[in-house]
Amino acid sequence: MLSEQSKSRIDRELSKYPVDQKQSAVMAALAIAQDEHGWLSDELMDEIAHYLGMPPIAVYEIATFYNMYNLKPTGSHKVTVCTNLPCALSGGVEAAEYLKSKLGVGFAETTADGKFTLKEGECMGACGDAPVLLVNNKRMCSFMSREKLDRLIEELSRK
Amino acid sequence: MSLLDYGPDAIIMAGLDGDNWRLKDYEKRRGYEALRKIIGDKIPPENVTNEVKKSALRGRGGAGFPAGLKWSFMPRQYAGPKYLVCNSDEGEPGTFKDRDILRYNPHILIEGMIIAGYAMGIAVGYNYIHGEIWTEYERFEEALEEARAAGYLGRNILGSEFCFELHAHHGFGAYICGEETALLESIEGKKGQPRYKPPFPASYGLYGKPTTVNNTETLAAVPYILREGGEAFLNMGRPNNGGTKIFSVSGHVERPGNYEVRLGTPFAKLLELAGGMRGGKKLKGVIPGGSSMPVLSADVMMQTDLDYDSIAKAGSMLGSGAVIVMDEDTCMVKAAERLAYFYFEESCGQCTPCREGTGWLYRVIHRIEHGQGRPEDLDLLLNLADNIQGRTICALGDAAAMPVRAFVKTYRSEFEYHIEHKRCMVNPGGYSSRNPGLELAAAE
């Protein structure tokens, strides 16, 4: 299930921690697995548990506690919009509402073509750039006016 | 490229243009000079800690605890491994300063951590970086590679006996991990649920070993203190409030962003740096230190200076230095509702008063906001706050209770109006009557 490339990325993370503390790499291992497969199936988590010598339940605990892990298949582009107070004061809620109407989905829903999943986010630590959103956990987009939202969705639709 | 404008008195963020983050650029800004001096002159570790004590550098993450004193809690003679952990898990709503340090000046943090490691006799450090900022994490990793290649990190640093290795650990979306013991649990590969204190991390920290946890901005201030002297740093601020502080200004201002100013700078001056109120609107209230801190009304805030002691005197806390500015069109019930939802969402679930209480706080404010409030609800909110605050393992409970209490106290008439008239007295449309963010962004 995990590719050799993912395993070597996990090994690099493991090298950061004491040899008897392999569990420390579990957050990174799950993130790497998610990069490869898009979401975390039970089988994938079991494989990580085995790889790190952890009980599977301890891996599930991590995957369910931290909110950037996908526990079910998501759209090709997961778009998370911050609506927390500082962002809300500068248009974060309007940006989210605009995306809802543009994509025809609510929060935690995926478009029928499987392209987009929309999520409501909490503070991303970029409040000065509001409205702010995150694409697939990695790409942060700042100052998202309607025009920039249109351009982003168009760009992602082509992928 | 033109320089980024953090204000005329910037120390940590001085001379940055957004691109000059690499090692060679940092060295041009006298980077790693403090470390070279310490190692070259064989300065005793105790003297390094004393210099930090003299500087009156206080923790920039929220608690404001004196950094030098914290360092001195680490057992010097401890035989086994000890750890230094940097808290870059910046998720307190309103706070976005550490992100700028990581992306624009990562080496200042690396140098600060090496010096801290030297002072406390620590050989391994971790920097825990907020899950949502991936590119900053990658950049920090790249900066670490540069520092290793240049001999600033690793074995026998700059030819001395001193060894220090530093790694980045990436979070994955949990506000609670900003709490230092939750953060340690998280590095250990567990759920981020806070530990009882005592024992404090200095005696039982990461992997059960003595550990010091400092905020990013705190550690980033260290190179200046060791290069220019603790007194020079102290004199940038006020007694007991040494140095400059990066304030993250968000909300209804013309130029939201980070501004590094001397501690003790009047709020009015910071507001001016941020371009004043957006659209010339009137100031209504300010949360001066991140969403966990009590909101202050405009008249109080305009009279307050920005340092730990002055803001405490005004009835709030400097916290992380996140200044959330709200104008006259802001519905304070709606603002309180959104923050209450955040703490409900982020409670780790370990302690009953917080797990259950944050849900109660949110639901009660939600019904007030939506015209279904009851006359007894305000007393209920205060009662709930009493039953959460001080009754949980960590400060998240307090962080949820304090803002609610302050919003109800400061803007009570607005809450009462909502309950009585079943609608908003300020702005039935939302957080602000126009959609300023989108207009602002469109003009950008």
Interface residues (C-beta under 8 A of the other chain):
Chain A: K16 Y17 P18 Q21 K22 Q23 S24 A25 V26 M27 A28 L30 A31 L52 M54 A58 E61 I62 F65 Y66 N67 M68 Y69 T83 N84 L85 P86 C87 A88 L89 S90 G91 G92 V93 E94 A95 Y98 G121 E122 C123 M124 G125 A126 C127 G128 D129 A130 P131 L134 N137 K138 R139 M140 F143 M144 S145 R146 E147 K148
Chain B: P81 E90 G91 E92 P93 G94 T95 F96 D98 R99 Y126 H130 G131 E132 I133 W134 T135 H167 A168 H169 H170 G171 F172 G173 A174 Y175 S186 I187 E188 G189 K190 K191 G192 Y207 S248 V249 S250 G251 H252 P256 G257 N258 S291 A322 I324 V325 M326 T330 A335 R338 L339 F342 E345 E346 C348 G430 Y431 S432 N435 P436 G437 L438 E439 L440 A441 A442 E444
